[in-house]
Amino acid sequence: MGICDVSERLNREYSSIHVKLNRGMAAITTQELEDMFPDIPDSSQRESAYLEKTKTALIMQIGGKLRSGKPHDGRAPDYDDWALNGDILFWNDVLGRAFEISSMGVRVDAESLARQLKLAGCEERANLPFHRMLLNDELPLTIGGGIGQSRLCMLMIGCAHIGEVQSSIWDKATMDACERAGVLLL
């Protein structure tokens, strides 16, 4: 895995970096995750419980309601096909939790768009220009995904806050908390 190759090189080149990533990637659906951790109602806490053991995972089928009646995570019904999407997560030792670096999937087609709009109670969106064109097969089908560059940098060099790898405007409470924790914001 390229991410692990870069991480290992950073560890060799910079003695101050001590990040160890797991090359083995587990794959699990959101329903399997809920079944595995039925007493954990929060999806991000289930992800962390799983990633603490596996260290690297592809979490698949994010968006639709699970057997509990709740979705694993909020996903728009008019973007990814909920049955054909996934997130790549690593265990983040610095934060002590699962850490998403990529979200990807097959985008909705006419069938999945209509189904997901109905499940989400958003059927009126079918009248919007993009939705109407997709439902009428006037648009090409696509896949997509990306890696959060700042999140990836955080993971690879062992940062606790995104402000350590990208500059932004932070509120006073965030700046004060980071200063107390010894986190240098850009």
C-alpha positions as CSV (number, residue, x, y, z in Angstrom):
1,M,0.0,0.0,0.0
2,G,1.5,3.3,-1.1
3,I,0.4,5.2,2.0
4,C,2.4,2.7,4.2
5,D,5.4,3.0,1.9
6,V,5.5,6.8,2.3
7,S,4.9,6.5,6.0
8,E,7.9,4.1,6.4
9,R,10.1,6.4,4.3
10,L,9.1,9.4,6.5
11,N,10.0,7.3,9.6
12,R,13.5,6.5,8.1
13,E,14.2,10.1,6.9
14,Y,13.0,12.0,10.0
15,S,13.9,10.7,13.4
16,S,11.2,12.7,15.1
17,I,8.4,10.7,13.3
18,H,7.4,7.4,14.8
19,V,4.2,6.5,13.1
20,K,3.5,2.8,12.4
21,L,0.7,1.9,10.0
22,N,-0.7,-1.5,9.3
23,R,-0.5,-2.8,5.7
24,G,-3.2,-5.4,6.1
25,M,-6.6,-3.9,5.3
26,A,-9.7,-5.5,6.8
27,A,-13.0,-5.0,5.0
28,I,-16.4,-4.9,6.7
29,T,-19.9,-3.6,6.0
30,T,-21.6,-1.2,8.2
31,Q,-24.2,-3.9,9.1
32,E,-21.5,-6.3,10.1
33,L,-20.0,-3.6,12.2
34,E,-23.3,-2.9,14.0
35,D,-23.8,-6.7,14.5
36,M,-20.3,-7.0,15.9
37,F,-20.8,-4.1,18.4
38,P,-24.6,-4.1,19.1
39,D,-24.1,-2.3,22.5
40,I,-22.3,0.7,20.8
41,P,-24.9,3.0,19.3
42,D,-22.6,5.6,17.9
43,S,-21.1,4.7,14.4
44,S,-17.8,6.5,15.0
45,Q,-17.3,4.6,18.3
46,R,-18.0,1.3,16.5
47,E,-15.4,2.2,13.9
48,S,-12.9,3.0,16.6
49,A,-13.6,-0.3,18.5
50,Y,-13.0,-2.2,15.2
51,L,-10.0,-0.2,14.1
52,E,-8.3,-0.5,17.5
53,K,-8.1,-4.2,16.7
54,T,-7.6,-4.2,12.9
55,K,-5.6,-0.9,12.5
56,T,-6.7,-0.5,8.9
57,A,-10.1,-1.1,7.3
58,L,-12.4,-0.4,4.5
59,I,-15.9,0.3,5.9
60,M,-18.5,-0.5,3.1
61,Q,-22.1,0.3,2.4
62,I,-22.5,3.6,4.2
63,G,-25.7,5.5,4.1
64,G,-28.8,3.4,4.3
65,K,-30.6,2.4,7.5
66,L,-29.2,-0.7,9.3
67,R,-31.3,-3.3,11.1
68,S,-31.4,-1.0,14.1
69,G,-33.3,1.5,12.0
70,K,-30.5,4.0,12.0
71,P,-28.0,4.7,9.3
72,H,-24.3,4.1,10.1
73,D,-23.4,7.6,9.0
74,G,-25.2,10.4,7.2
75,R,-24.7,10.2,3.4
76,A,-26.6,12.1,0.8
77,P,-29.1,10.0,-1.1
78,D,-28.1,11.6,-4.4
79,Y,-24.4,11.1,-4.4
80,D,-22.9,7.6,-3.8
81,D,-24.8,4.4,-4.2
82,W,-25.1,3.3,-0.6
83,A,-24.5,-0.3,-1.5
84,L,-21.3,0.5,-3.5
85,N,-19.4,3.0,-1.4
86,G,-16.7,2.8,1.3
87,D,-14.3,4.7,3.5
88,I,-10.7,3.8,4.2
89,L,-9.8,4.3,7.8
90,F,-6.6,3.9,9.8
91,W,-6.1,3.7,13.6
92,N,-4.6,7.0,14.7
93,D,-2.4,6.4,17.8
94,V,-2.1,10.1,18.5
95,L,-5.9,10.6,18.7
96,G,-6.6,7.1,20.0
97,R,-9.4,6.6,17.5
98,A,-10.3,5.6,14.0
99,F,-9.3,8.1,11.4
100,E,-10.9,8.4,7.9
101,I,-8.6,9.4,5.1
102,S,-10.6,8.4,2.1
103,S,-14.3,8.2,1.0
104,M,-15.1,6.7,-2.3
105,G,-17.8,4.9,-4.3
106,V,-19.8,4.3,-7.3
107,R,-22.1,7.3,-7.9
108,V,-25.8,6.8,-8.0
109,D,-27.5,5.6,-11.3
110,A,-31.1,6.1,-12.1
111,E,-32.2,3.1,-10.1
112,S,-30.2,3.7,-7.0
113,L,-31.0,7.5,-7.1
114,A,-34.8,6.8,-7.2
115,R,-34.5,4.1,-4.4
116,Q,-32.4,6.3,-2.1
117,L,-34.5,9.4,-2.6
118,K,-37.5,7.4,-1.5
119,L,-35.7,5.9,1.5
120,A,-34.5,9.3,2.6
121,G,-37.9,10.9,2.1
122,C,-36.5,13.3,-0.5
123,E,-38.4,12.3,-3.6
124,E,-39.1,15.9,-4.5
125,R,-35.4,16.2,-5.5
126,A,-36.2,14.1,-8.6
127,N,-37.4,17.3,-10.1
128,L,-34.1,19.1,-9.8
129,P,-32.1,19.4,-13.1
130,F,-29.2,17.0,-12.2
131,H,-31.6,14.5,-10.7
132,R,-34.0,14.6,-13.7
133,M,-31.1,14.2,-16.2
134,L,-29.7,11.2,-14.3
135,L,-33.1,9.6,-14.0
136,N,-33.6,10.1,-17.7
137,D,-30.2,8.5,-18.5
138,E,-28.9,11.7,-20.0
139,L,-25.7,11.7,-17.9
140,P,-22.7,9.4,-17.8
141,L,-22.3,7.1,-14.8
142,T,-19.3,7.8,-12.6
143,I,-17.2,6.7,-9.7
144,G,-15.3,8.9,-7.4
145,G,-13.3,9.3,-4.3
146,G,-10.4,11.2,-2.8
147,I,-7.9,11.2,-0.1
148,G,-8.1,14.0,2.4
149,Q,-4.6,15.4,1.9
150,S,-4.4,17.3,5.3
151,R,-5.8,14.3,7.1
152,L,-3.3,12.0,5.4
153,C,-0.5,14.4,6.4
154,M,-1.8,14.4,10.0
155,L,-1.7,10.6,10.1
156,M,1.7,10.2,8.5
157,I,3.6,12.7,10.7
158,G,1.6,12.1,13.9
159,C,-0.3,15.3,14.4
160,A,-3.1,15.9,16.8
161,H,-4.8,18.8,15.0
162,I,-5.4,19.6,11.4
163,G,-4.1,23.1,12.1
164,E,-0.6,21.6,12.3
165,V,-0.6,20.7,8.6
166,Q,-2.8,23.4,7.1
167,S,-3.3,27.1,7.9
168,S,-6.8,28.4,8.7
169,I,-8.6,30.7,10.9
170,W,-9.2,29.3,14.4
171,D,-11.5,30.6,17.2
172,K,-9.9,31.7,20.4
173,A,-11.0,28.6,22.3
174,T,-9.4,26.3,19.8
175,M,-6.1,28.3,19.8
176,D,-6.0,28.4,23.6
177,A,-6.7,24.6,23.9
178,C,-4.0,23.9,21.3
179,E,-1.5,26.2,23.1
180,R,-2.2,24.4,26.4
181,A,-1.7,21.0,24.7
182,G,1.6,22.1,23.1
183,V,0.0,22.0,19.6
184,L,1.5,24.5,17.2
185,L,-1.1,25.8,14.7
186,L,0.1,27.1,11.4
